[in-house]
Amino acid sequence: MSMLRTTVPKTNVVRAAVATVLCVSVLACERGGSSATVAPALDLSRLRMVDLTHAYNAQTIYWPNSPTTFALESQAKGPTPGGWFYSANRFSSPEHGGTHLDAPVHFSEQGQSSEQIPLSQLIAPAVVIDIQGKVAQAPDYLLTRDDVLAFEQAHGTIAAGSIVLLRTGWSSRWPDRKAYLGDDEPGRTDRLHFPSYGAEAARLLVDERQVAVLGADVASIDGGQSQDFQVHRIAAAKNVPGLENLTNLDSLPPTGAFVLALPMKIEGGSGGPLRAVGLVPR
């Protein structure tokens, strides 16, 4: 579309401000060898922090064919012989459930595993595309190429290296498994109903815009009715991770925020539990 804007001055200023805040502590560490250097503080007062993560517990939703779910077992809790309190637990969880990251190797034999994903992809400017209105009319709605172009017409071309987040409003259904997945029969994956990305939108974002990450507030970056997982495959082929089961995307602006999406660093992992945080300039 010839009328697309390529810059949004206000957004660029905000991004620069957030980047400055994030970089300040790095610079402090680099200069820390000199006794004359006074390390500047990371000024979090300039940022509003938004937790984009569902807590892990007995209600955490996993893909219906997952043989296990989240478990937390107490190993110690109470006073010690020395007189102080001590608590320790053991937990177990499949990689793909709750708020989590899909590493590219999840759908690409040559794709990066969890520990190989560069931090520069996981800490980046965020773009939030809101399709709640269309989802209200069609629960299985898939983001289209035209939807992305319309977003760009309003907010500017999506920059390479952005973390793109799809806001459907579906996280309000968590942790009601049937409402969230569209079906709650154990083991069945052919009756699921929820919105997500469409293949052509994914190709535009991954191949043409070269975004860093695709994320959504639903159970998959492919729609619930998908049986061939085209979006996963398109993203994985370019080493683009997916973020699934996010929440609180309504607290992020369409542009101007940063996201930190740091998964458990599992060597060889196809994904893992994720703590995702949005940083929104005040």
ZATOR-373208 format. One record per residue (C-alpha): z, y, x; residue number from 1. Coordinates in steps of 0.2 Angstrom, whole numbers, plus 5000, padded with zeros to 4 digits. Last residue first. Layout:
BEGIN
<r><c3>Z</c3><c2>Y</c2><c1>X</c1><seq>NUM</seq></r>
...
END
This chain:
BEGIN
<r><c3>5159</c3><c2>5034</c2><c1>5023</c1><seq>282</seq></r>
<r><c3>5147</c3><c2>5023</c2><c1>5033</c1><seq>281</seq></r>
<r><c3>5146</c3><c2>5005</c2><c1>5026</c1><seq>280</seq></r>
<r><c3>5150</c3><c2>4990</c2><c1>5037</c1><seq>279</seq></r>
<r><c3>5146</c3><c2>4974</c2><c1>5029</c1><seq>278</seq></r>
<r><c3>5156</c3><c2>4958</c2><c1>5034</c1><seq>277</seq></r>
<r><c3>5150</c3><c2>4940</c2><c1>5034</c1><seq>276</seq></r>
<r><c3>5162</c3><c2>4926</c2><c1>5039</c1><seq>275</seq></r>
<r><c3>5152</c3><c2>4910</c2><c1>5040</c1><seq>274</seq></r>
<r><c3>5155</c3><c2>4892</c2><c1>5038</c1><seq>273</seq></r>
<r><c3>5141</c3><c2>4881</c2><c1>5047</c1><seq>272</seq></r>
<r><c3>5123</c3><c2>4878</c2><c1>5050</c1><seq>271</seq></r>
<r><c3>5112</c3><c2>4865</c2><c1>5058</c1><seq>270</seq></r>
<r><c3>5124</c3><c2>4863</c2><c1>5072</c1><seq>269</seq></r>
<r><c3>5119</c3><c2>4858</c2><c1>5089</c1><seq>268</seq></r>
<r><c3>5134</c3><c2>4867</c2><c1>5097</c1><seq>267</seq></r>
<r><c3>5144</c3><c2>4873</c2><c1>5082</c1><seq>266</seq></r>
<r><c3>5148</c3><c2>4892</c2><c1>5084</c1><seq>265</seq></r>
<r><c3>5156</c3><c2>4895</c2><c1>5067</c1><seq>264</seq></r>
<r><c3>5145</c3><c2>4908</c2><c1>5059</c1><seq>263</seq></r>
<r><c3>5145</c3><c2>4927</c2><c1>5062</c1><seq>262</seq></r>
<r><c3>5136</c3><c2>4938</c2><c1>5050</c1><seq>261</seq></r>
<r><c3>5140</c3><c2>4956</c2><c1>5055</c1><seq>260</seq></r>
<r><c3>5130</c3><c2>4967</c2><c1>5043</c1><seq>259</seq></r>
<r><c3>5126</c3><c2>4986</c2><c1>5045</c1><seq>258</seq></r>
<r><c3>5124</c3><c2>4998</c2><c1>5030</c1><seq>257</seq></r>
<r><c3>5110</c3><c2>5011</c2><c1>5028</c1><seq>256</seq></r>
<r><c3>5099</c3><c2>5004</c2><c1>5016</c1><seq>255</seq></r>
<r><c3>5100</c3><c2>4997</c2><c1>4998</c1><seq>254</seq></r>
<r><c3>5119</c3><c2>5002</c2><c1>4998</c1><seq>253</seq></r>
<r><c3>5132</c3><c2>4989</c2><c1>4999</c1><seq>252</seq></r>
<r><c3>5146</c3><c2>4986</c2><c1>4987</c1><seq>251</seq></r>
<r><c3>5135</c3><c2>4976</c2><c1>4974</c1><seq>250</seq></r>
<r><c3>5133</c3><c2>4964</c2><c1>4988</c1><seq>249</seq></r>
<r><c3>5151</c3><c2>4958</c2><c1>4985</c1><seq>248</seq></r>
<r><c3>5147</c3><c2>4940</c2><c1>4988</c1><seq>247</seq></r>
<r><c3>5137</c3><c2>4928</c2><c1>4999</c1><seq>246</seq></r>
<r><c3>5133</c3><c2>4910</c2><c1>4994</c1><seq>245</seq></r>
<r><c3>5119</c3><c2>4908</c2><c1>5007</c1><seq>244</seq></r>
<r><c3>5114</c3><c2>4916</c2><c1>5023</c1><seq>243</seq></r>
<r><c3>5098</c3><c2>4910</c2><c1>5031</c1><seq>242</seq></r>
<r><c3>5092</c3><c2>4910</c2><c1>5049</c1><seq>241</seq></r>
<r><c3>5075</c3><c2>4916</c2><c1>5055</c1><seq>240</seq></r>
<r><c3>5069</c3><c2>4906</c2><c1>5069</c1><seq>239</seq></r>
<r><c3>5051</c3><c2>4909</c2><c1>5065</c1><seq>238</seq></r>
<r><c3>5047</c3><c2>4891</c2><c1>5058</c1><seq>237</seq></r>
<r><c3>5065</c3><c2>4892</c2><c1>5050</c1><seq>236</seq></r>
<r><c3>5060</c3><c2>4906</c2><c1>5039</c1><seq>235</seq></r>
<r><c3>5044</c3><c2>4899</c2><c1>5032</c1><seq>234</seq></r>
<r><c3>5053</c3><c2>4882</c2><c1>5030</c1><seq>233</seq></r>
<r><c3>5068</c3><c2>4888</c2><c1>5021</c1><seq>232</seq></r>
<r><c3>5057</c3><c2>4898</c2><c1>5009</c1><seq>231</seq></r>
<r><c3>5046</c3><c2>4883</c2><c1>5006</c1><seq>230</seq></r>
<r><c3>5061</c3><c2>4872</c2><c1>5000</c1><seq>229</seq></r>
<r><c3>5050</c3><c2>4858</c2><c1>4993</c1><seq>228</seq></r>
<r><c3>5059</c3><c2>4854</c2><c1>4977</c1><seq>227</seq></r>
<r><c3>5063</c3><c2>4871</c2><c1>4971</c1><seq>226</seq></r>
<r><c3>5071</c3><c2>4873</c2><c1>4954</c1><seq>225</seq></r>
<r><c3>5087</c3><c2>4881</c2><c1>4961</c1><seq>224</seq></r>
<r><c3>5077</c3><c2>4895</c2><c1>4970</c1><seq>223</seq></r>
<r><c3>5075</c3><c2>4894</c2><c1>4989</c1><seq>222</seq></r>
<r><c3>5087</c3><c2>4905</c2><c1>4999</c1><seq>221</seq></r>
<r><c3>5101</c3><c2>4894</c2><c1>4993</c1><seq>220</seq></r>
<r><c3>5117</c3><c2>4894</c2><c1>4983</c1><seq>219</seq></r>
<r><c3>5116</c3><c2>4912</c2><c1>4977</c1><seq>218</seq></r>
<r><c3>5122</c3><c2>4929</c2><c1>4984</c1><seq>217</seq></r>
<r><c3>5107</c3><c2>4930</c2><c1>4996</c1><seq>216</seq></r>
<r><c3>5103</c3><c2>4931</c2><c1>5014</c1><seq>215</seq></r>
<r><c3>5087</c3><c2>4931</c2><c1>5025</c1><seq>214</seq></r>
<r><c3>5089</c3><c2>4935</c2><c1>5043</c1><seq>213</seq></r>
<r><c3>5080</c3><c2>4944</c2><c1>5058</c1><seq>212</seq></r>
<r><c3>5066</c3><c2>4953</c2><c1>5049</c1><seq>211</seq></r>
<r><c3>5048</c3><c2>4951</c2><c1>5056</c1><seq>210</seq></r>
<r><c3>5040</c3><c2>4963</c2><c1>5043</c1><seq>209</seq></r>
<r><c3>5024</c3><c2>4953</c2><c1>5042</c1><seq>208</seq></r>
<r><c3>5029</c3><c2>4935</c2><c1>5046</c1><seq>207</seq></r>
<r><c3>5047</c3><c2>4935</c2><c1>5039</c1><seq>206</seq></r>
<r><c3>5047</c3><c2>4948</c2><c1>5026</c1><seq>205</seq></r>
<r><c3>5030</c3><c2>4946</c2><c1>5019</c1><seq>204</seq></r>
<r><c3>5031</c3><c2>4927</c2><c1>5021</c1><seq>203</seq></r>
<r><c3>5047</c3><c2>4927</c2><c1>5011</c1><seq>202</seq></r>
<r><c3>5040</c3><c2>4937</c2><c1>4997</c1><seq>201</seq></r>
<r><c3>5026</c3><c2>4925</c2><c1>4996</c1><seq>200</seq></r>
<r><c3>5038</c3><c2>4910</c2><c1>4995</c1><seq>199</seq></r>
<r><c3>5049</c3><c2>4917</c2><c1>4982</c1><seq>198</seq></r>
<r><c3>5067</c3><c2>4922</c2><c1>4986</c1><seq>197</seq></r>
<r><c3>5082</c3><c2>4917</c2><c1>4975</c1><seq>196</seq></r>
<r><c3>5086</c3><c2>4914</c2><c1>4956</c1><seq>195</seq></r>
<r><c3>5097</c3><c2>4900</c2><c1>4950</c1><seq>194</seq></r>
<r><c3>5094</c3><c2>4884</c2><c1>4940</c1><seq>193</seq></r>
<r><c3>5098</c3><c2>4867</c2><c1>4946</c1><seq>192</seq></r>
<r><c3>5093</c3><c2>4851</c2><c1>4937</c1><seq>191</seq></r>
<r><c3>5084</c3><c2>4842</c2><c1>4951</c1><seq>190</seq></r>
<r><c3>5098</c3><c2>4841</c2><c1>4963</c1><seq>189</seq></r>
<r><c3>5109</c3><c2>4828</c2><c1>4955</c1><seq>188</seq></r>
<r><c3>5123</c3><c2>4820</c2><c1>4966</c1><seq>187</seq></r>
<r><c3>5137</c3><c2>4826</c2><c1>4955</c1><seq>186</seq></r>
<r><c3>5132</c3><c2>4833</c2><c1>4938</c1><seq>185</seq></r>
<r><c3>5137</c3><c2>4851</c2><c1>4938</c1><seq>184</seq></r>
<r><c3>5121</c3><c2>4860</c2><c1>4932</c1><seq>183</seq></r>
<r><c3>5115</c3><c2>4878</c2><c1>4933</c1><seq>182</seq></r>
<r><c3>5122</c3><c2>4880</c2><c1>4950</c1><seq>181</seq></r>
<r><c3>5133</c3><c2>4895</c2><c1>4947</c1><seq>180</seq></r>
<r><c3>5137</c3><c2>4892</c2><c1>4929</c1><seq>179</seq></r>
<r><c3>5140</c3><c2>4874</c2><c1>4931</c1><seq>178</seq></r>
<r><c3>5150</c3><c2>4876</c2><c1>4947</c1><seq>177</seq></r>
<r><c3>5161</c3><c2>4890</c2><c1>4940</c1><seq>176</seq></r>
<r><c3>5167</c3><c2>4896</c2><c1>4957</c1><seq>175</seq></r>
<r><c3>5159</c3><c2>4909</c2><c1>4957</c1><seq>174</seq></r>
<r><c3>5149</c3><c2>4916</c2><c1>4942</c1><seq>173</seq></r>
<r><c3>5151</c3><c2>4934</c2><c1>4948</c1><seq>172</seq></r>
<r><c3>5141</c3><c2>4928</c2><c1>4964</c1><seq>171</seq></r>
<r><c3>5125</c3><c2>4927</c2><c1>4954</c1><seq>170</seq></r>
<r><c3>5123</c3><c2>4946</c2><c1>4953</c1><seq>169</seq></r>
<r><c3>5105</c3><c2>4944</c2><c1>4960</c1><seq>168</seq></r>
<r><c3>5107</c3><c2>4954</c2><c1>4976</c1><seq>167</seq></r>
<r><c3>5095</c3><c2>4948</c2><c1>4990</c1><seq>166</seq></r>
<r><c3>5100</c3><c2>4952</c2><c1>5007</c1><seq>165</seq></r>
<r><c3>5088</c3><c2>4957</c2><c1>5021</c1><seq>164</seq></r>
<r><c3>5095</c3><c2>4958</c2><c1>5039</c1><seq>163</seq></r>
<r><c3>5084</c3><c2>4969</c2><c1>5048</c1><seq>162</seq></r>
<r><c3>5076</c3><c2>4965</c2><c1>5065</c1><seq>161</seq></r>
<r><c3>5059</c3><c2>4973</c2><c1>5060</c1><seq>160</seq></r>
<r><c3>5061</c3><c2>4988</c2><c1>5049</c1><seq>159</seq></r>
<r><c3>5059</c3><c2>4987</c2><c1>5030</c1><seq>158</seq></r>
<r><c3>5046</c3><c2>5001</c2><c1>5025</c1><seq>157</seq></r>
<r><c3>5054</c3><c2>5015</c2><c1>5016</c1><seq>156</seq></r>
<r><c3>5067</c3><c2>5016</c2><c1>5002</c1><seq>155</seq></r>
<r><c3>5057</c3><c2>5018</c2><c1>4985</c1><seq>154</seq></r>
<r><c3>5040</c3><c2>5012</c2><c1>4990</c1><seq>153</seq></r>
<r><c3>5048</c3><c2>4999</c2><c1>5001</c1><seq>152</seq></r>
<r><c3>5057</c3><c2>4992</c2><c1>4986</c1><seq>151</seq></r>
<r><c3>5041</c3><c2>4992</c2><c1>4977</c1><seq>150</seq></r>
<r><c3>5033</c3><c2>4982</c2><c1>4991</c1><seq>149</seq></r>
<r><c3>5047</c3><c2>4969</c2><c1>4991</c1><seq>148</seq></r>
<r><c3>5045</c3><c2>4967</c2><c1>4972</c1><seq>147</seq></r>
<r><c3>5026</c3><c2>4965</c2><c1>4974</c1><seq>146</seq></r>
<r><c3>5029</c3><c2>4951</c2><c1>4986</c1><seq>145</seq></r>
<r><c3>5039</c3><c2>4942</c2><c1>4973</c1><seq>144</seq></r>
<r><c3>5058</c3><c2>4938</c2><c1>4972</c1><seq>143</seq></r>
<r><c3>5060</c3><c2>4922</c2><c1>4962</c1><seq>142</seq></r>
<r><c3>5067</c3><c2>4922</c2><c1>4944</c1><seq>141</seq></r>
<r><c3>5076</c3><c2>4906</c2><c1>4939</c1><seq>140</seq></r>
<r><c3>5088</c3><c2>4915</c2><c1>4927</c1><seq>139</seq></r>
<r><c3>5074</c3><c2>4925</c2><c1>4919</c1><seq>138</seq></r>
<r><c3>5078</c3><c2>4941</c2><c1>4909</c1><seq>137</seq></r>
<r><c3>5095</c3><c2>4944</c2><c1>4917</c1><seq>136</seq></r>
<r><c3>5086</c3><c2>4939</c2><c1>4934</c1><seq>135</seq></r>
<r><c3>5074</c3><c2>4954</c2><c1>4932</c1><seq>134</seq></r>
<r><c3>5088</c3><c2>4967</c2><c1>4930</c1><seq>133</seq></r>
<r><c3>5098</c3><c2>4959</c2><c1>4944</c1><seq>132</seq></r>
<r><c3>5084</c3><c2>4960</c2><c1>4956</c1><seq>131</seq></r>
<r><c3>5092</c3><c2>4971</c2><c1>4969</c1><seq>130</seq></r>
<r><c3>5085</c3><c2>4971</c2><c1>4987</c1><seq>129</seq></r>
<r><c3>5099</c3><c2>4975</c2><c1>5000</c1><seq>128</seq></r>
<r><c3>5093</c3><c2>4980</c2><c1>5018</c1><seq>127</seq></r>
<r><c3>5105</c3><c2>4978</c2><c1>5032</c1><seq>126</seq></r>
<r><c3>5105</c3><c2>4985</c2><c1>5049</c1><seq>125</seq></r>
<r><c3>5110</c3><c2>4971</c2><c1>5062</c1><seq>124</seq></r>
<r><c3>5123</c3><c2>4960</c2><c1>5069</c1><seq>123</seq></r>
<r><c3>5117</c3><c2>4942</c2><c1>5067</c1><seq>122</seq></r>
<r><c3>5100</c3><c2>4944</c2><c1>5074</c1><seq>121</seq></r>
<r><c3>5106</c3><c2>4953</c2><c1>5090</c1><seq>120</seq></r>
<r><c3>5119</c3><c2>4939</c2><c1>5092</c1><seq>119</seq></r>
<r><c3>5105</c3><c2>4928</c2><c1>5097</c1><seq>118</seq></r>
<r><c3>5105</c3><c2>4911</c2><c1>5087</c1><seq>117</seq></r>
<r><c3>5107</c3><c2>4897</c2><c1>5100</c1><seq>116</seq></r>
<r><c3>5125</c3><c2>4892</c2><c1>5094</c1><seq>115</seq></r>
<r><c3>5119</c3><c2>4887</c2><c1>5077</c1><seq>114</seq></r>
<r><c3>5104</c3><c2>4877</c2><c1>5082</c1><seq>113</seq></r>
<r><c3>5087</c3><c2>4885</c2><c1>5085</c1><seq>112</seq></r>
<r><c3>5072</c3><c2>4878</c2><c1>5077</c1><seq>111</seq></r>
<r><c3>5060</c3><c2>4865</c2><c1>5085</c1><seq>110</seq></r>
<r><c3>5063</c3><c2>4852</c2><c1>5072</c1><seq>109</seq></r>
<r><c3>5063</c3><c2>4865</c2><c1>5059</c1><seq>108</seq></r>
<r><c3>5072</c3><c2>4865</c2><c1>5042</c1><seq>107</seq></r>
<r><c3>5091</c3><c2>4865</c2><c1>5047</c1><seq>106</seq></r>
<r><c3>5085</c3><c2>4868</c2><c1>5065</c1><seq>105</seq></r>
<r><c3>5083</c3><c2>4887</c2><c1>5059</c1><seq>104</seq></r>
<r><c3>5102</c3><c2>4888</c2><c1>5056</c1><seq>103</seq></r>
<r><c3>5108</c3><c2>4889</c2><c1>5038</c1><seq>102</seq></r>
<r><c3>5123</c3><c2>4900</c2><c1>5038</c1><seq>101</seq></r>
<r><c3>5138</c3><c2>4899</c2><c1>5026</c1><seq>100</seq></r>
<r><c3>5148</c3><c2>4906</c2><c1>5012</c1><seq>99</seq></r>
<r><c3>5153</c3><c2>4890</c2><c1>5003</c1><seq>98</seq></r>
<r><c3>5144</c3><c2>4875</c2><c1>5007</c1><seq>97</seq></r>
<r><c3>5132</c3><c2>4868</c2><c1>5021</c1><seq>96</seq></r>
<r><c3>5140</c3><c2>4863</c2><c1>5036</c1><seq>95</seq></r>
<r><c3>5151</c3><c2>4849</c2><c1>5028</c1><seq>94</seq></r>
<r><c3>5170</c3><c2>4853</c2><c1>5028</c1><seq>93</seq></r>
<r><c3>5185</c3><c2>4847</c2><c1>5037</c1><seq>92</seq></r>
<r><c3>5202</c3><c2>4856</c2><c1>5040</c1><seq>91</seq></r>
<r><c3>5218</c3><c2>4852</c2><c1>5050</c1><seq>90</seq></r>
<r><c3>5233</c3><c2>4863</c2><c1>5048</c1><seq>89</seq></r>
<r><c3>5246</c3><c2>4871</c2><c1>5058</c1><seq>88</seq></r>
<r><c3>5263</c3><c2>4880</c2><c1>5054</c1><seq>87</seq></r>
<r><c3>5278</c3><c2>4885</c2><c1>5064</c1><seq>86</seq></r>
<r><c3>5294</c3><c2>4894</c2><c1>5060</c1><seq>85</seq></r>
<r><c3>5307</c3><c2>4897</c2><c1>5074</c1><seq>84</seq></r>
<r><c3>5324</c3><c2>4889</c2><c1>5076</c1><seq>83</seq></r>
<r><c3>5321</c3><c2>4878</c2><c1>5092</c1><seq>82</seq></r>
<r><c3>5321</c3><c2>4862</c2><c1>5081</c1><seq>81</seq></r>
<r><c3>5306</c3><c2>4869</c2><c1>5072</c1><seq>80</seq></r>
<r><c3>5307</c3><c2>4877</c2><c1>5055</c1><seq>79</seq></r>
<r><c3>5292</c3><c2>4874</c2><c1>5043</c1><seq>78</seq></r>
<r><c3>5274</c3><c2>4869</c2><c1>5041</c1><seq>77</seq></r>
<r><c3>5266</c3><c2>4855</c2><c1>5052</c1><seq>76</seq></r>
<r><c3>5250</c3><c2>4845</c2><c1>5050</c1><seq>75</seq></r>
<r><c3>5245</c3><c2>4852</c2><c1>5033</c1><seq>74</seq></r>
<r><c3>5228</c3><c2>4845</c2><c1>5027</c1><seq>73</seq></r>
<r><c3>5214</c3><c2>4857</c2><c1>5021</c1><seq>72</seq></r>
<r><c3>5199</c3><c2>4849</c2><c1>5014</c1><seq>71</seq></r>
<r><c3>5182</c3><c2>4857</c2><c1>5009</c1><seq>70</seq></r>
<r><c3>5169</c3><c2>4845</c2><c1>5001</c1><seq>69</seq></r>
<r><c3>5162</c3><c2>4828</c2><c1>5004</c1><seq>68</seq></r>
<r><c3>5147</c3><c2>4817</c2><c1>5000</c1><seq>67</seq></r>
<r><c3>5136</c3><c2>4833</c2><c1>4998</c1><seq>66</seq></r>
<r><c3>5123</c3><c2>4829</c2><c1>4985</c1><seq>65</seq></r>
<r><c3>5127</c3><c2>4843</c2><c1>4973</c1><seq>64</seq></r>
<r><c3>5126</c3><c2>4856</c2><c1>4987</c1><seq>63</seq></r>
<r><c3>5143</c3><c2>4863</c2><c1>4990</c1><seq>62</seq></r>
<r><c3>5154</c3><c2>4875</c2><c1>4979</c1><seq>61</seq></r>
<r><c3>5172</c3><c2>4879</c2><c1>4986</c1><seq>60</seq></r>
<r><c3>5185</c3><c2>4876</c2><c1>4972</c1><seq>59</seq></r>
<r><c3>5197</c3><c2>4866</c2><c1>4984</c1><seq>58</seq></r>
<r><c3>5197</c3><c2>4881</c2><c1>4996</c1><seq>57</seq></r>
<r><c3>5186</c3><c2>4891</c2><c1>5007</c1><seq>56</seq></r>
<r><c3>5186</c3><c2>4910</c2><c1>5004</c1><seq>55</seq></r>
<r><c3>5170</c3><c2>4918</c2><c1>4998</c1><seq>54</seq></r>
<r><c3>5162</c3><c2>4930</c2><c1>5010</c1><seq>53</seq></r>
<r><c3>5154</c3><c2>4947</c2><c1>5009</c1><seq>52</seq></r>
<r><c3>5170</c3><c2>4956</c2><c1>5014</c1><seq>51</seq></r>
<r><c3>5166</c3><c2>4975</c2><c1>5014</c1><seq>50</seq></r>
<r><c3>5172</c3><c2>4987</c2><c1>5028</c1><seq>49</seq></r>
<r><c3>5170</c3><c2>5006</c2><c1>5024</c1><seq>48</seq></r>
<r><c3>5166</c3><c2>5015</c2><c1>5041</c1><seq>47</seq></r>
<r><c3>5171</c3><c2>5031</c2><c1>5049</c1><seq>46</seq></r>
<r><c3>5189</c3><c2>5026</c2><c1>5049</c1><seq>45</seq></r>
<r><c3>5184</c3><c2>5011</c2><c1>5060</c1><seq>44</seq></r>
<r><c3>5183</c3><c2>5023</c2><c1>5075</c1><seq>43</seq></r>
<r><c3>5182</c3><c2>5010</c2><c1>5090</c1><seq>42</seq></r>
<r><c3>5192</c3><c2>5019</c2><c1>5103</c1><seq>41</seq></r>
<r><c3>5185</c3><c2>5027</c2><c1>5119</c1><seq>40</seq></r>
<r><c3>5190</c3><c2>5019</c2><c1>5135</c1><seq>39</seq></r>
<r><c3>5197</c3><c2>5032</c2><c1>5148</c1><seq>38</seq></r>
<r><c3>5188</c3><c2>5029</c2><c1>5164</c1><seq>37</seq></r>
<r><c3>5197</c3><c2>5034</c2><c1>5180</c1><seq>36</seq></r>
<r><c3>5203</c3><c2>5017</c2><c1>5184</c1><seq>35</seq></r>
<r><c3>5185</c3><c2>5011</c2><c1>5185</c1><seq>34</seq></r>
<r><c3>5182</c3><c2>4993</c2><c1>5180</c1><seq>33</seq></r>
<r><c3>5183</c3><c2>4997</c2><c1>5161</c1><seq>32</seq></r>
<r><c3>5165</c3><c2>5005</c2><c1>5161</c1><seq>31</seq></r>
<r><c3>5157</c3><c2>4990</c2><c1>5154</c1><seq>30</seq></r>
<r><c3>5171</c3><c2>4987</c2><c1>5142</c1><seq>29</seq></r>
<r><c3>5171</c3><c2>5004</c2><c1>5136</c1><seq>28</seq></r>
<r><c3>5152</c3><c2>5004</c2><c1>5133</c1><seq>27</seq></r>
<r><c3>5154</c3><c2>4989</c2><c1>5122</c1><seq>26</seq></r>
<r><c3>5168</c3><c2>4997</c2><c1>5112</c1><seq>25</seq></r>
<r><c3>5157</c3><c2>5012</c2><c1>5109</c1><seq>24</seq></r>
<r><c3>5142</c3><c2>5002</c2><c1>5103</c1><seq>23</seq></r>
<r><c3>5148</c3><c2>4998</c2><c1>5086</c1><seq>22</seq></r>
<r><c3>5152</c3><c2>5016</c2><c1>5082</c1><seq>21</seq></r>
<r><c3>5136</c3><c2>5023</c2><c1>5089</c1><seq>20</seq></r>
<r><c3>5126</c3><c2>5010</c2><c1>5079</c1><seq>19</seq></r>
<r><c3>5135</c3><c2>5016</c2><c1>5063</c1><seq>18</seq></r>
<r><c3>5130</c3><c2>5034</c2><c1>5067</c1><seq>17</seq></r>
<r><c3>5112</c3><c2>5029</c2><c1>5071</c1><seq>16</seq></r>
<r><c3>5110</c3><c2>5019</c2><c1>5056</c1><seq>15</seq></r>
<r><c3>5117</c3><c2>5034</c2><c1>5045</c1><seq>14</seq></r>
<r><c3>5104</c3><c2>5045</c2><c1>5054</c1><seq>13</seq></r>
<r><c3>5090</c3><c2>5033</c2><c1>5051</c1><seq>12</seq></r>
<r><c3>5095</c3><c2>5031</c2><c1>5033</c1><seq>11</seq></r>
<r><c3>5094</c3><c2>5050</c2><c1>5030</c1><seq>10</seq></r>
<r><c3>5078</c3><c2>5052</c2><c1>5039</c1><seq>9</seq></r>
<r><c3>5069</c3><c2>5038</c2><c1>5029</c1><seq>8</seq></r>
<r><c3>5054</c3><c2>5033</c2><c1>5039</c1><seq>7</seq></r>
<r><c3>5038</c3><c2>5023</c2><c1>5036</c1><seq>6</seq></r>
<r><c3>5034</c3><c2>5028</c2><c1>5018</c1><seq>5</seq></r>
<r><c3>5022</c3><c2>5017</c2><c1>5009</c1><seq>4</seq></r>
<r><c3>5008</c3><c2>5027</c2><c1>5000</c1><seq>3</seq></r>
<r><c3>4994</c3><c2>5016</c2><c1>5008</c1><seq>2</seq></r>
<r><c3>5000</c3><c2>5000</c2><c1>5000</c1><seq>1</seq></r>
END
